[in-house]
Every structure is written in C-alpha cells, then in structure tokens.
Amino acid sequence: MTIGTVAPETETPLLEVENLKKHFPIRKGLFSQVVGQVYAVDGISFSVASNETLGIVGESGCGKSTAGKAILNLIKPTDGQVRLEGQRIDNLSGAKMRAVRKQLQVVFQDPYSSLNPRLRVGEIVGEPILNFDSRSRHSREERVVELLEKVGLPAEAAKKYPYEFSGGQRQRIGIARALALDPKMIVCDEPVSALDVSVQAQVVNLLMDLQQDLKLSYLFVAHDLAVVEHISHRVAVMYLGKIVELSDKHSLFSGPLHPYTEALLSAVPQPSPRRKPDRIVLKGDVPSPINPPKGCRFHTRCPYAFDRCYVEEPPLREVQPGRQVACHLHDETEETKSSSVPL
C-alpha cells in the first residue's frame, strides 16, 4: 500500500462519543476518604465513521489511553455517553456488554505482556472464538490458521509459544486475536510504540491493508505524529484531558490552528539535515490533572495567552469546514487580540 489511507466510504458514525469523562478519586486517611479527583478525561466528544481511522495524539498523561479504555468499557466512565452503531454501550454490563464486544476489539500497547505466556499462539488467537462462537474444534483451528496467514504469520506459528517470537511478530498475533470475531472497530492503544522503527512501518502498513480488505474502523492512540499522519484520516489532539483540536490530517499537519498542536508539530524531526527546525519550546511543565488551570488549560504554557484565556475555558467549536479547535484566538476581535499578554 502506498503512503496515505483510503477515504471513508460513508460519513455515518460507527462510534459516537459525547462529553466523555473519567475521573479517578484520590483517597487518603484511615477511612479512605475522597480528598480530590484526577481529571484524566474531562469531557471529550467526537465520532468515527465506518472504514475511518481517527488518530488521538498528545503528551504522556493527557488522557488518550484512558479515553480508549473508557470507550471499550474496560473502565467505567464517570460521565458522558458512548454509542456504537447508535446503541449506547457505556452503561452496559454483563451479558449485554459481552454481545457488544464482538464488534469492538482492542490491540494493546505491549506485545509482551498482552499475550499469555502459558498458552500456545493457536490457543491465544482461538480463545475469542471459543468464548463467543459454537463452531467445532476443527473449524476453529482452520479459522486460527486463516487469521495467522492474514497477519503475515505461517500456520506453524499456532503450535508455538509467545516467547518464540519477536516483538513485531507478537503484535501481529495480538492483531490476529483482535480480528478473530470480525469486529467493525478496533481500538489501537499505541500498538507500535514498543517496536523498532522498521518494524513499526510493517505493522502500520498491515493495519492499513486490513482496513482496506475488511472495512475496519480504527481509534488509533499514539504519541508518534509521523505514524499518526501515515495511518489516520482525521486527528484529535488532546491536552490535559481535553481535545483542543480535531481536523482532517492534511489540514492539521499543513496548518495547525491551536498553539499546542503547533508546538507538537514543531518537535517532529526533519528528514533533511540542511533544514533548520523552527522549534517552538513550551515553557513550564504540564499542570497537574488533579488541579487543572482555570480558563484555558493551556494558558500556563501558551505564548499567545491573553486576558480571556485565564478566566474562560474555550469550547471545542468548528471554525472551518471539518475543523474544530478550542482556542479564543479564533473567535476574538482584532482589538481584543491586541491586548494579549505573552507569557
């Protein structure tokens, strides 16, 4: 497959996330009293269409992996709604959620700890089929071989244990397991961050080929902007539990609207050593998610912050067709902007 991805065939949302929040209580004392909250994910909204990849990027600790787990219902959201094909799934539990899991699968970040070392690969890949499908043992084994070959592994791999494979091969096994039930959507939680660069390209291209062949949708969580640009159709940028920019990848990488996105893109290494990087160095540290700043959460590090940024939180709103940003710079008059106070 050449660089780039196929465009979504339809704009009908497969996944809809509305005002999703996940707060973790902080407990102290003898009686474990709640003394505060970690605002890991604090009100994010987006949708993913069929046959589309939405990339979620941001610094470590911004809440992107937590958002993925909340969408999967691996951790219960504090508030908000998650809909898959129009059906609300965030409030499901037990048998009702079990039925949904066939359509919503996950590829984990660590290819070493995500596979049971005591099981053979055939058992690992076949376990979802055993749990959800009543097919015969022979039919299940045939399906396992088919899945392994689909991800580029030989049929003999089914008889081996995970320790006999490299990191890239283990991640292929994890992808085969995610495909076992013919899902419509896969949440990829930094699936290539633990792999070598050359192996990363192979796994990303495999995911893109599978998407084209099987009409899959991906929620691709990552911090590597080059990988996200390669695989995604649209990109959501998160900062301190919030989405600050949501746009198609071409517009975002060619002309970011949010100062934080601008700083992230400036940190991407340049392929030409003769080209001097126009690096934007953000001052200060990322604020604590326990006590996020009032107003715009990025104002403590933003070089363009002005009075309004300190007191009013900007909503994520559409400022161009298909482009959303949470920044007061895009809705202020020139007179107000001129009163900005650089940090």
N, C-alpha and C positions, 0 to 999 in steps of 0.2 A: 504494500500500500504506500502511496506517495504521502508526503507531508501534508497534513490537513485532514479534516474529517468530513464525512458526508453531512449534508444539511438535514435537519429533522424533516420527516415526511409530513408531519402534522403538528399543529400548534395546540391541539387538545392536551391539557395537562394530564400526565400519568400520575405525578406526585404533586400535591399541593401542601405547602407548609405555611401556616398563618400564625403570626405572633408567638412563635415557639420560645419557651423559656425553660431553663433548667438551673435552679438554684440549689446549692448544697449547703445544708445547715452546719454552722460551727458550734460545737458543743464543748462546754467546759464544766468543771466542778464535779462534786460527788454525785449529783443527780442528773448530770449530763444536760444541763440547761442550755437552750439555744441562745447564743450571745451575738450571733451575726450570720451573714449569708455570703457565700461565694457566688457571685453573679456570672456563672460560666457562660451561659447563653441567655441573653436578656431581650428577647422579642425580635425574632428574625422571621421574615416572610419571603417566600419565593416559590416557583413552580418548575417542574421538569417535564418536558413533553416526551412523547414516545420517540424512541430512536435518537435521543439527545443526550449529550454529556454536559453537565453543569459542574465546573470546577469551583472548589472553595479553597481560597488561599488566605494566608495571614501568618503572623509570627506565632511561635510556640506559645501556647497558653491563651490564644484568642478565642477558643471555644469551638473550633471547627470539628474536631473529632468527637467532642461531647454532643454536638448537634447531630452528627451521624448516628451515634448510639441512641439518642433520644428518638430519632426518626424510626430506627429499627425496633424501638420499644425494648431495647436491652436495658435501658434505664428509663424510668417513668418521668415524663416531662412534668415540670412544675405547673405550667400553664400553656395555653395555645392548642392548636389543632393540626393534625397530620392526616391527610386524605390520600388514599391510593385508589385510583380509578373512581373517584367520587365517594368512596366509603371511608368514613372516619375510623382510624386504627389506633390513635393514641390512647383511647380509653378502653381498648380491648384487652382481655386477659384469658388465660386458659385455652380452651378448645377453640374459641373464636379467633384468637390471635394465631394459633397454630395453623389454621387454614390459610391465613394471610401470608405466612412465612414462605410458602411455596412460591409466591410471586415476588418476594422481597428478600434478597440474599446479600451476603457480605463477603468481601475479601479483606482479611486483616493485614495489619502493617508488618508484623514479624512473621516471616515464613518458618521460623524455627519453633517458636512457642505455640503457634496456632495449629500444629499437627500433633496428634497423639503419638508419641514415640513407641508405644506398645502395640500399635496396630499396623498392619501392612497397608500399603497405599490403596490396594483394592478395597479394603475394608473402610478406609477413610473416605474415599470417594463414593463408595456404595452405601455408606451409613444413612445419608438423607433419603435415598431411595428405599432403604429398608424401613425407615421411620414413617414415610408418607405414602409408599406405594406397595400394593399387594402382589406385584409381579413375582414370578418364580425365581429361584436362585440362579438358574441358567440365564434367564433373561436379564437379571440384574448384573451378572458378570459380563454379559455382552454389552450392556449399556456402559459399564465402567471402562471397558476397553475402548469403546467409541469415544467416550469423554477424554480419555488419556491421549488418544490419537488426535483429537480435535485441538488439544493444547500443545501438541508437539512432542509427546512422550510415547515411547514404544509400549506395546501391550505387555511386555515382560516386566514393566515397572510396577504392575499391580501386585507382584509377588514379593516386592522388596519393602524395606522399612525406610522411614523418612531420613535416617542418618546416612543412608547410602546416596543421597542426592545433594547437589549444590543448592545454594540459596535461591538462585533463579529457577531451578527445577522444582524446588519445594513450593515456590509461589505459583508455578504452573499447576501443581497438584491442588493448591488452595483454590485456584480459579476453576479447575475441573469440578471440585466439590460444590462450588457456588452454582455451577451450571447444571448440576445433576437433576434438578426439579423443573428445568425450563422456566426460569424466572423471567419476569418482564423488566425488573430493575435490580441493579447491583450497587450497593454502597461500597466504594473502594476507599478504605481508610489508609491513606499513604502507602499504597501497595508496592511502591518501588523504592522507598526511601532507604531501606536496609540493603539494597543491592548495588553492585558495581555499575558504573555509568554505562558500559557496553551492554550489560545485562538489562539495565533499565529500559533501553531502547527496544530490546527484543520483547520484553513483557508489555510495554506500552503498545507496540505495533500489534501484538497478539490481541490485546483488548480491543483495539480498533477494528481488526479483522473480524473478531467475534461479534462486535456490534453490527457490522455491516451484514454479516451472514445470518445472525439470529434476531436482528431488530431489537437489540437491547438498549436500555437507558442506563446511564451511569451518574451517580453522585460521586465525583472524584475529589477526595480530600487530599491536599498536598501542600507543601511549602516551596517546592521547586517550580518556579514560574516557567522555566523552559519546558518542562514536562506538561504543565497545565496548558500552555499555549499550543502544544503539539496535539493534545487529545481533545480539548474542550471545544464546545460550540459557544457557550457563554461562561462567564466567570463572575463569581461573587467574592468580594474582598471583605474579610472580617477583621475587626479591631475591637478588642476588649468586650467580646460577647455580642457585638452588633455588626450588621452588614453596612458598610459605608459606601460601597459602590457595586452595582450589578449591571453588566453590559455584555454585548457580544464581544468575543475575544479580539477581533480585528480592531474594533474601535477602542477597546480598553488599552491594548498594547501600543497602538499608534498615537493615542491622545488621551491619557488618563484625566479624569475630572476631579478626583479627590486628592488632596495633598499627600495622604498616606499612600495611596496607590502610586503616585508619582515617585515617592521615596523608595518604595519597594522595587519598582522597575529600574530605578537608577542603580540599584545594587546588583543587577544581573550582569555577570561578566561579559565583556565584549569579545567577539571572536577575533577581531583584528588588534594586534598589539600596538599599531600605529595610531589607533583611535583613542584619544584621551576620554576616559569616562567622565560624564557630567554628574558626579556623585552628589546626592543630597544626603547629608549626615544629620539625622534627627538628634536633637539634644535631649538629655534626660533619659530616664528609664520608663518602661511601660508601667502605668499606675496599677495598683493592686485591684484585682476583681472583687475584693471584699469591700472596698470603699472607692468605687469609680468616681471620677471627677463630675461635678455638676456641669450642666450645659453640654457642649460637645465633648465627648470623651477624649478626643484627640487634641484638644486645645492646649494641653500642657506641653506638647511637643511640636505643634504646628507653627511654621514660620509666618503664616498669614493670619493668625488669630486676631480677631477684633472684639470689641465690647460684647456684642451679642453672643459670641461663642462661649463666653464664660457663664452665661445665665440661662440660655435656651438651647435645648437639645434639638438639632436639626432632624426632621423626619426624612426617611428614605422616599424620595419622590422622583417622578420622571421629568427630566429636564430636556431630553432629546428623545426622538422615537426609539424605543427599545433600550434606553439608557437611564438608569436610576442612580442617584447619588444623594448622600446625606451630608450636605455642606452648605453653610449660609452664604458662601461666596457666590453661589449660583442663583440666589434669589434676593440679593441686596442691590440697592441703587448705587450708582457711582459715588454719590455724596456720602453714603454710609460706609462704603468700602474705603474711602479716602481717610476715614478715621480709624483705620485698623492699627492695632498695636502689635508690632513684631515682637516675638519672644527672644 
